[in-house]
């Protein structure tokens, strides 16, 4: 498996009432992203979500959804934010708009740094 660099937004790993991501959960999250797992969130310009949290990335009861921008062709991933597991299904139009704007900014930075897609 190829090397991948993960960047974290400041808001990603703040300790909240939902807990902090453990080292083992973080390793599992990164591994699953490198395997290409995650689902595109409609209306965000290509951001993806993946379930993660207590007990592994596929347990539904005690976890969260991680929103990320993935650029496997450049071996980089941006971990943006995490929501309580059920919240992601109820994102408002405003939240979707803000996520789409964030994705456009990240796309611009990636293009500036690495050029057009390979």
C-alpha positions in Angstrom: 0.0 0.0 0.0 1.2 3.5 -0.9 2.4 6.1 1.6 -0.3 8.7 2.4 -0.1 12.1 4.2 -3.0 13.1 6.4 -3.7 16.7 7.2 -6.1 17.7 9.9 -8.2 20.8 10.1 -8.1 22.4 13.6 -11.7 21.5 14.1 -11.2 17.8 13.4 -9.6 16.5 16.6 -10.9 18.9 19.2 -12.1 17.0 22.3 -15.8 17.3 22.5 -18.6 15.6 24.5 -18.4 12.9 21.8 -14.9 12.0 22.9 -11.5 12.1 21.2 -10.3 9.7 18.5 -8.0 7.0 20.0 -4.8 6.1 18.3 -6.1 2.7 17.3 -9.3 4.3 15.8 -7.2 6.9 14.0 -5.0 4.1 12.5 -8.1 2.2 11.4 -9.6 5.3 9.9 -6.5 6.1 7.9 -6.2 2.5 6.7 -9.8 2.4 5.6 -9.4 5.7 3.7 -6.3 4.4 2.0 -8.3 1.3 0.9 -10.7 3.7 -0.8 -13.6 3.3 1.6 -16.0 6.1 2.3 -19.1 7.5 0.6 -19.4 10.8 -1.4 -21.6 13.3 0.4 -24.0 14.7 -2.3 -23.9 18.4 -2.8 -20.4 19.0 -1.4 -18.2 18.9 -4.5 -16.7 15.5 -3.8 -16.2 15.4 0.0 -16.5 11.9 1.5 -17.7 10.5 4.8 -16.7 7.4 6.7 -17.9 6.0 10.0 -15.4 5.8 12.7 -15.2 5.7 16.5 -15.5 3.4 19.4 -15.0 -0.2 18.5 -14.0 0.3 14.8 -15.1 2.2 11.7 -18.3 0.2 11.1 -20.0 0.2 14.5 -23.1 2.4 14.4 -23.9 2.9 18.0 -21.0 4.8 19.5 -19.1 6.7 16.8 -19.1 9.5 14.5 -18.9 10.3 10.8 -15.6 11.8 9.5 -15.8 14.2 6.6 -12.7 14.2 4.4 -11.2 15.4 1.1 -9.2 12.6 -0.5 -6.6 13.1 -3.3 -5.2 9.6 -3.8 -3.4 10.7 -7.0 -1.3 12.9 -4.8 -1.2 10.6 -1.7 -2.9 13.2 0.5 -6.1 13.3 2.5 -7.6 16.2 4.5 -9.5 15.2 7.6 -12.0 18.1 8.0 -14.5 17.5 10.7 -16.4 14.8 12.5 -20.1 14.7 13.5 -22.0 12.4 15.8 -22.9 9.4 13.8 -26.5 10.4 13.1 -25.9 14.1 12.4 -24.4 13.6 8.9 -27.6 12.3 7.5 -29.4 15.6 8.5 -27.0 18.2 7.2 -28.7 21.5 6.4 -28.4 23.2 3.0 -26.2 25.8 4.8 -23.9 23.2 6.1 -23.7 21.5 2.7 -22.9 24.9 1.1 -20.1 25.6 3.6 -18.7 22.1 3.1 -18.7 22.6 -0.7 -16.9 26.0 -0.3 -14.3 24.3 1.9 -13.8 21.6 -0.8 -13.3 24.2 -3.5 -10.7 26.0 -1.3 -8.8 22.7 -0.7 -9.0 21.9 -4.4 -7.4 25.3 -5.2 -4.6 24.7 -2.7 -3.9 21.2 -4.0 -3.9 22.5 -7.6 -1.6 25.3 -6.6 0.8 23.0 -4.8 0.7 19.9 -7.2 -0.7 21.3 -10.5 -3.6 19.8 -12.4 -4.7 16.3 -11.7 -2.3 13.6 -12.8 
